[in-house]
Amino acid sequence: MTLILSLNVIGQKSIDELEAQLKTAKSDNNSKLEVETYILMGDYFIKEEDNINKGQRFYRRSNRKNKDDEFVDLTILYHRQYARSYVLQNKLEDASTHYQDALSLAKEYKLKNYVKNLSQEIEQFEARKAQIIKAKQELDELKSLKDDEAIARIEERNQKEDLEAEKFFLEINKLSRENQLQQIKLRFVENELEKKELKIQLLDQYNKAKAAEIEKHNAEIALKNLEIEKKEVDAKRQNNIILFFIITSLLLFLIVFIIFFNYKKLKKLNLLLSEQSLIIKQKNKEMTDSLNYAQRIQEAIFLGSKSHKSIFPEYFIFNQPKDIVSGDFFWSSKTHDNKIAWAVVDCTGHGVPGAFMSIIGVRLLNEIIVERKITDPGKVLDEMKRGIIHSLNQEENQTTVTQDGMDMTLCIWDPITNELKYAGANNSIYILREGINSSVIPLPENKYKSFENDLLEIRANRSPIGYYPYFSHPFDTITFQLQKGDIIYALSDGFQDQFGGTKNKKYTTKRMKRFMIDVSAKSFTEQTNSFKNELNTWKGNYEQLDDVCIVGVRV
């Protein structure tokens, strides 16, 4: 039995191609390709240059690179190729060790094809190894004999082999005579088959001629039947044409009658719809005029006795209601101790219901801050909550308690010291300052969240202004020291919750934070236009879902 060794693994390449492949593997940090290339280079030097030692050096490089058997299939390949190189060096014990290592790994990782192929190769290797060992033993045995005895032993073996060869050739000759008899019988059978084949061909020709006559006769009969059928079809077609004209005439008359009848009816209906349309247009105009008037009243209420311009050094307001009147509003006022108070409020609902809620919110803010002179933001929100519960009759002993209320941010700013006090119901505020998050934030960890390096979110209490059975604690007041040039953004959730874009998804708070950073370097007039364009572009042809109010103040 001969052990056939093929050192081609994946397809032999030139040494230049392999070196280029190794360079690519290293530059791409492709460890598996680098391990595989070292094995291929080892194969190349053993097969093409007959340099087994150099080939083995590349095998060892592959094994060092393949740390902890990261690529098991290449570890198996390394052991197999190293075993084959040892076979070429006639180092059979070393070869056997590497073969067994390869087979153990293949069995451990249950690689069935590897186990099958390695088992077959090892079987061949062991058979050859046994032959070599046996030959060595016989050679050693002959060396131990005297010359006459060794010659006699060799002649005895040669005679035995000659007898086996003579027996083999006799069997071959016997087989040849049997084959000759078989050929004679085969020729006789072939002659008989040729005669039968000729008879079959003659009979087949006779049957074909007979079938042709029958087919011709059948064709004549079929032609006559077709002529008869054609006449019947023509007669039926004539009858169908006459019937079609009769039915068509009746249908045409019926259609004309229906059209005329519907025309008279439609004319009356159009006249009625025209009258109804005028009435609806008039009603819509009256309703729109009423809403526009309500909007002017609402804006006047929001401005109060003094405009925002007289209070803030620099600010902008972007307000885009879903309907004409809004449930979102911006309120501001000077306090009794010359501080500036402002709030962005998001009332439950929008349109007329939201507008009613906003009027309640403005009234309560004026009453609490301006009249009662309460300027602690957390206490103001507590008083707002009590006022809403009382105004909307949301006492817990009522059988039905509504969930109406409002979310808001409230800021009290001292323009002299730049101290900001803030409280929020569900709505955070955002302070933008270059590098603000690179310094220590003097707030509890649950009260702020950093975004990138320049935007700081100060978080609100997770509770609305109104009846809310899950949160009964007072609202927190958070104090933060501002610096000149800081921008404070306060906003309702209408923009972030708006669906749109190419996939009709929410705009999201994360995208809003990113946009605030991007536009912060612009003037406030440009920022107002940027927010408007961004909202309308994102919304596209989709409906606006809620009121939107965004306010920016620069200190």
C-alpha positions in Angstrom: 0.0 0.0 0.0 1.4 3.4 -1.0 0.7 6.6 1.0 -0.1 9.4 -1.5 0.7 12.9 -0.1 -0.7 16.0 -1.6 0.7 19.2 -0.1 -1.7 21.4 -2.0 -4.1 22.8 0.6 -6.3 25.4 -1.1 -4.7 25.7 -4.5 -0.9 26.5 -5.0 0.0 30.1 -5.6 3.3 31.6 -6.6 5.5 32.9 -3.8 4.9 36.5 -5.0 1.2 36.0 -4.7 1.5 34.5 -1.2 3.8 37.3 0.0 1.3 39.9 -1.3 -1.6 38.0 0.4 0.4 38.0 3.7 1.0 41.7 3.5 -2.7 42.3 2.9 -3.6 40.1 5.9 -1.3 42.0 8.2 -2.5 45.5 7.0 -6.1 44.5 7.4 -5.4 42.8 10.8 -6.9 39.6 9.4 -5.4 37.0 11.7 -7.1 34.0 10.1 -5.9 34.9 6.6 -2.3 35.4 8.0 -2.3 32.0 9.7 -3.7 30.4 6.5 -1.0 32.1 4.3 1.9 30.9 6.5 0.6 27.3 6.0 0.4 27.9 2.2 4.0 29.3 2.2 5.2 26.2 4.0 3.5 24.0 1.4 5.1 26.1 -1.3 8.7 25.6 -0.1 8.2 21.9 0.5 6.5 21.2 -2.8 8.1 23.7 -5.2 11.6 24.1 -3.7 12.0 20.8 -1.9 13.1 22.7 1.2 11.3 20.8 4.0 13.1 22.7 6.9 12.1 26.1 5.5 8.5 24.9 4.9 8.4 23.6 8.6 9.5 27.1 9.8 6.5 28.7 8.1 4.2 26.0 9.7 5.6 26.9 13.1 4.9 30.6 12.4 1.3 29.8 11.6 0.9 27.9 14.9 2.5 30.8 16.9 0.1 33.2 15.3 -2.9 30.9 15.9 -2.9 31.5 19.7 -5.0 29.2 21.9 -6.2 27.4 18.7 -8.4 30.4 17.8 -9.0 28.9 14.4 -9.5 25.2 15.0 -9.7 24.2 11.3 -6.3 25.8 10.7 -4.8 24.1 13.8 -5.9 20.8 12.4 -4.4 21.7 9.0 -1.1 22.7 10.7 -0.8 19.3 12.4 -1.7 17.4 9.2 0.8 19.3 7.0 3.6 19.0 9.7 2.9 15.3 9.8 3.2 15.0 6.1 6.5 16.9 6.1 7.8 14.4 8.7 6.8 11.5 6.5 8.9 13.0 3.7 11.8 13.1 6.2 11.1 9.5 7.2 10.5 10.7 10.8 7.5 8.4 11.3 7.1 8.7 15.1 7.0 12.5 14.9 4.5 12.2 12.0 2.3 9.9 14.0 2.2 12.4 16.9 1.0 15.2 14.7 -1.5 13.0 12.9 -3.0 12.0 16.3 -3.1 15.7 17.5 -5.0 16.6 14.3 -7.5 13.7 14.7 -8.1 14.5 18.4 -8.9 18.1 17.7 -11.3 17.1 14.9 -13.1 14.6 17.2 -13.2 17.1 20.1 -15.0 19.7 17.9 -17.1 17.1 16.1 -15.9 18.0 12.6 -17.1 14.8 10.9 -15.5 15.4 7.5 -12.1 16.1 9.1 -12.4 13.0 11.2 -13.3 10.8 8.1 -10.5 12.1 5.9 -7.9 12.1 8.7 -8.8 8.6 9.7 -8.3 7.3 6.1 -5.0 9.1 5.7 -3.8 7.8 9.1 -4.8 4.3 8.1 -2.7 4.6 4.9 0.2 6.1 7.0 0.0 3.3 9.6 0.0 0.6 6.8 3.1 2.1 5.2 4.7 2.5 8.6 4.1 -1.2 9.3 5.6 -2.1 5.9 8.7 -0.1 6.6 9.1 -1.6 10.1 8.6 -5.1 8.6 11.1 -4.4 5.9 13.6 -3.2 8.5 13.0 -6.3 10.6 13.6 -8.6 7.6 16.7 -6.7 6.6 18.1 -6.9 10.1 17.2 -10.7 10.1 19.1 -11.2 6.8 22.0 -9.3 8.1 22.2 -11.6 11.1 22.4 -14.7 8.8 25.4 -16.1 7.1 25.9 -15.4 3.4 24.8 -19.0 2.2 21.7 -18.9 4.4 20.7 -15.4 3.3 21.1 -16.4 -0.4 19.0 -19.6 0.3 16.3 -17.6 2.0 16.1 -15.1 -0.9 16.0 -18.0 -3.5 13.2 -19.7 -1.5 11.2 -16.5 -1.5 11.8 -15.9 -5.2 10.7 -19.5 -6.0 7.5 -19.0 -4.0 6.8 -15.7 -5.8 7.5 -17.5 -9.2 5.0 -20.3 -8.3 2.4 -17.6 -7.4 3.1 -15.8 -10.7 2.8 -19.1 -12.7 -0.5 -19.9 -11.0 -1.7 -16.3 -11.7 -0.8 -16.6 -15.4 -2.6 -20.1 -15.7 -5.7 -18.5 -14.3 -5.4 -15.7 -16.8 -5.0 -18.2 -19.7 -8.0 -20.2 -18.5 -10.0 -17.0 -18.2 -8.9 -16.2 -21.8 -10.2 -19.6 -23.2 -13.5 -19.0 -21.4 -13.7 -15.6 -22.9 -13.1 -17.0 -26.4 -16.0 -19.5 -26.1 -18.1 -16.7 -24.7 -17.3 -14.5 -27.8 -18.4 -17.3 -30.2 -21.7 -17.8 -28.4 -22.2 -14.0 -28.4 -21.7 -13.8 -32.2 -24.3 -16.5 -32.7 -26.8 -14.7 -30.6 -26.1 -11.5 -32.4 -26.8 -13.1 -35.8 -30.2 -14.4 -34.5 -31.0 -11.0 -33.1 -30.2 -9.4 -36.5 -32.6 -11.7 -38.3 -35.4 -11.0 -35.8 -34.7 -7.2 -36.1 -35.1 -7.4 -39.9 -38.5 -9.2 -39.5 -39.6 -6.5 -37.0 -38.6 -3.7 -39.4 -40.5 -5.3 -42.3 -43.6 -5.7 -40.1 -43.3 -2.2 -38.8 -43.1 -0.8 -42.4 -46.3 -2.8 -43.3 -48.1 -1.5 -40.2 -47.1 2.1 -41.0 -48.4 1.8 -44.5 -51.7 0.4 -43.2 -52.0 3.1 -40.6 -51.4 5.8 -43.3 -54.3 4.5 -45.3 -56.6 4.5 -42.2 -55.4 8.0 -41.3 -56.1 9.3 -44.8 -59.7 7.8 -44.6 -60.2 9.3 -41.2 -59.0 12.7 -42.4 -61.5 12.7 -45.2 -64.3 11.9 -42.7 -63.1 14.6 -40.3 -63.0 17.2 -43.2 -66.6 16.5 -44.1 -67.6 16.8 -40.4 -65.8 20.2 -40.2 -67.7 21.5 -43.2 -71.0 20.5 -41.5 -69.9 22.1 -38.2 -68.9 25.3 -40.1 -72.3 25.6 -41.6 -74.0 25.1 -38.2 -71.7 27.7 -36.6 -72.4 30.3 -39.3 -76.1 29.8 -38.8 -75.8 30.2 -35.1 -73.6 33.3 -35.5 -76.3 35.0 -37.6 -78.9 34.3 -35.0 -76.6 35.6 -32.2 -76.0 38.9 -34.2 -79.7 39.5 -34.6 -80.3 38.8 -30.9 -77.4 41.1 -29.9 -78.8 44.0 -31.9 -82.2 43.5 -30.2 -80.8 43.4 -26.7 -78.4 46.3 -27.4 -81.3 48.5 -28.6 -83.3 47.8 -25.5 -80.4 48.5 -23.2 -79.6 51.7 -25.0 -83.1 52.9 -24.6 -83.1 52.0 -20.9 -79.7 53.8 -20.3 -81.0 57.0 -22.0 -84.1 56.9 -19.8 -82.0 56.4 -16.6 -79.6 59.2 -17.6 -82.5 61.6 -18.3 -84.2 60.7 -15.0 -80.9 61.0 -13.0 -80.1 64.3 -14.7 -83.4 65.8 -13.4 -82.7 64.4 -10.0 -79.0 65.5 -10.0 -80.0 69.0 -11.0 -82.3 69.3 -8.0 -79.6 67.8 -5.7 -76.9 70.2 -7.0 -79.2 73.1 -6.3 -79.7 71.8 -2.7 -76.0 71.1 -2.2 -75.1 74.6 -3.4 -77.5 76.1 -0.9 -76.0 73.8 1.9 -72.5 74.7 0.8 -73.1 78.4 1.2 -74.6 77.8 4.6 -71.5 75.7 5.6 -69.1 78.3 4.3 -70.9 81.0 6.2 -70.8 78.9 9.4 -67.1 78.1 8.9 -66.3 81.7 8.3 -68.2 82.7 11.5 -66.4 79.9 13.4 -62.9 80.9 12.0 -63.6 84.6 12.8 -64.5 83.6 16.3 -61.4 81.5 16.7 -59.2 84.3 15.3 -60.8 86.7 17.7 -60.2 84.2 20.5 -56.6 84.0 19.4 -56.1 87.7 19.7 -57.7 87.7 23.2 -55.5 84.7 24.2 -52.3 86.5 23.0 -53.3 89.6 24.8 -53.8 87.6 28.0 -50.4 85.9 27.6 -48.6 89.2 27.1 -50.2 90.8 30.2 -49.7 94.4 31.0 -46.0 94.5 29.9 -44.5 93.0 26.8 -41.7 90.3 27.0 -39.3 92.8 25.4 -39.3 95.1 28.4 -38.3 92.2 30.7 -35.7 90.1 28.8 -32.4 91.4 27.3 -32.5 88.8 24.5 -35.1 86.1 23.8 -37.1 84.3 21.1 -40.5 82.5 21.1 -41.5 79.9 18.5 -45.2 79.1 18.9 -47.0 77.0 16.2 -50.4 75.9 17.4 -52.0 72.7 16.0 -55.3 74.8 15.6 -55.9 78.5 15.6 -55.9 78.8 19.4 -53.3 77.0 21.5 -53.0 75.0 24.7 -49.2 75.8 24.9 -48.2 79.3 26.1 -45.3 81.4 27.3 -45.8 83.6 30.4 -43.4 86.1 32.0 -43.4 88.8 34.6 -41.1 90.7 37.0 -41.4 89.7 40.6 -41.7 92.1 43.6 -38.0 91.8 44.3 -37.0 92.7 40.7 -36.3 89.1 39.6 -37.6 87.8 36.2 -40.0 84.9 36.2 -41.0 83.0 33.1 -42.8 79.8 32.3 -43.5 77.5 29.3 -46.8 75.7 29.9 -48.3 72.7 28.0 -52.0 72.3 28.8 -53.9 69.1 28.3 -55.4 69.0 24.8 -55.2 71.6 22.1 -57.6 74.0 20.3 -60.5 75.4 22.3 -60.2 73.0 25.3 -56.5 73.7 25.5 -57.1 77.4 25.2 -59.6 77.3 28.2 -56.9 75.5 30.3 -54.3 78.1 29.3 -56.5 80.9 30.6 -56.7 79.1 34.0 -52.9 78.7 33.9 -52.3 82.4 33.3 -54.7 83.4 36.0 -53.1 81.1 38.6 -49.5 82.3 37.7 -50.5 86.0 38.1 -52.3 85.2 41.3 -49.5 83.2 42.9 -46.4 85.1 41.7 -47.6 88.7 41.1 -50.4 89.0 43.7 -49.3 86.6 46.5 -45.5 87.3 45.8 -44.5 83.6 46.0 -41.2 83.3 44.1 -39.9 79.9 45.1 -40.5 77.8 41.8 -41.2 74.5 43.7 -43.8 76.2 46.0 -45.4 78.0 43.0 -45.9 74.7 41.2 -47.4 73.2 44.4 -49.8 76.1 44.6 -50.6 75.7 40.9 -51.4 72.1 41.4 -53.8 72.9 44.3 -55.4 75.7 42.1 -56.0 73.3 39.1 -57.4 70.6 41.4 -59.8 73.1 42.9 -60.7 74.8 39.5 -61.4 71.5 37.8 -63.2 69.9 40.8 -60.6 67.1 41.0 -61.0 66.3 44.7 -60.4 62.7 45.5 -63.8 62.2 47.1 -65.5 62.9 43.7 -66.9 59.9 41.9 -65.3 60.9 38.6 -61.9 62.6 38.6 -60.6 64.0 35.3 -56.9 63.8 34.4 -56.8 67.3 32.9 -53.9 69.5 33.9 -50.7 70.9 32.5 -46.9 70.3 32.2 -44.6 73.3 32.7 -41.2 74.7 33.3 -40.9 77.7 35.7 -37.7 79.8 36.0 -36.9 82.6 38.4 -33.8 84.5 37.3 -31.8 87.1 39.2 -30.3 89.3 36.4 -27.8 90.8 38.9 -26.3 87.6 40.4 -27.2 85.4 37.4 -28.7 82.9 39.9 -31.4 80.7 38.3 -34.0 78.8 40.3 -36.0 76.2 38.4 -38.9 73.8 39.0 -40.5 71.6 36.4 -43.6 69.4 36.0 -42.6 66.7 33.4 -40.8 69.3 31.3 -37.0 69.8 31.6 -34.9 72.9 30.8 -31.7 72.9 28.7 -28.7 75.1 29.4 -26.3 75.6 26.5 -22.7 76.7 27.3 -19.5 75.8 25.5 -17.8 73.0 27.6 -20.4 73.1 30.4 -20.2 69.3 30.9 -16.4 69.3 31.2 -16.7 70.9 34.6 -18.2 69.6 37.9 -22.0 69.9 37.9 -23.2 71.0 41.4 -26.4 69.1 41.3 -27.6 65.6 42.5 -27.0 63.0 39.8 -30.7 62.3 39.3 -31.4 66.0 38.6 -29.3 66.5 35.5 -28.2 64.7 32.3 -25.3 65.7 30.1 -25.5 65.7 26.3 -22.2 65.8 24.4 -20.0 68.6 25.8 -22.1 71.8 25.5 -25.7 71.0 26.6 -26.9 70.3 30.1 -30.5 69.0 30.8 -31.9 69.9 34.3 -34.6 67.4 34.9 -38.2 68.0 36.1 -40.3 66.1 38.6 -42.3 63.3 36.9 -45.7 64.7 37.8 -48.2 67.0 36.1 -49.9 70.1 37.5 -53.3 68.6 38.4 -54.7 65.5 40.0 -52.1 62.7 39.9 -52.5 59.9 42.6 -49.0 58.5 42.0 -47.0 61.6 43.1 -47.9 63.5 46.3 -44.5 65.0 47.1 -43.8 68.8 46.8 -42.1 69.9 43.6 -38.3 70.4 43.8 -36.6 73.8 43.5 -33.2 73.5 41.8 -30.7 76.4 42.0 -28.0 76.8 39.3 -25.4 79.5 38.8 -25.5 80.9 35.2 -22.8 82.6 33.3 -23.0 85.5 30.9 -23.8 84.2 27.4 -25.7 81.1 28.6 -28.8 80.1 26.6 -31.7 78.6 28.5 -34.2 76.6 26.3 -37.6 75.6 27.6 -40.2 73.8 25.4 -43.3 71.8 25.3 -43.3 68.2 24.0 -45.2 68.9 20.7 -42.0 69.1 18.5 -40.3 66.0 19.9 -43.5 63.9 19.6 -44.2 65.0 16.0 -44.3 62.1 13.5 -42.6 62.6 10.1 -39.4 62.1 8.2 -38.9 59.5 5.5 -40.0 56.7 7.8 -42.9 58.5 9.7 -41.1 58.3 13.1 -41.1 60.6 16.1 -38.6 63.5 16.0 -37.4 62.4 19.6 -35.8 64.4 22.4 -32.3 63.3 21.3 -32.7 64.8 17.9 -34.0 68.0 19.4 -30.9 68.3 21.7 -28.6 67.8 18.7 -30.6 70.5 16.8 -30.4 73.0 19.7 -26.6 72.7 19.7 -26.4 73.1 15.9 -28.5 76.4 15.9 -27.1 77.9 19.1 -24.5 80.0 17.3 -27.2 81.8 15.2 -29.0 84.9 16.2 -32.4 84.4 17.9 -34.3 85.6 14.8 -32.5 83.0 12.7 -33.1 80.4 15.4 -36.8 81.0 15.3 -36.8 80.5 11.5 -34.6 77.4 11.9 -37.0 75.7 14.4 -40.0 76.6 12.1 -38.3 75.2 9.0 -37.1 72.1 10.8 -40.6 71.3 12.2 -42.3 71.8 8.8 -39.7 69.9 6.9 -39.9 66.9 9.4 -43.7 67.1 9.4 -43.9 67.2 5.6 -47.4 66.2 4.5 -48.3 64.5 7.8 -50.8 66.2 10.2 -49.4 68.3 13.1 -50.3 66.3 16.2 -50.0 68.9 19.0 -49.2 72.5 19.8 -45.5 73.5 19.7 -43.9 76.2 21.9 -40.1 76.7 22.2 -38.6 79.6 24.1 -34.9 80.6 24.2 -33.4 83.2 26.7 -29.8 84.5 26.6 -28.4 85.9 29.9 
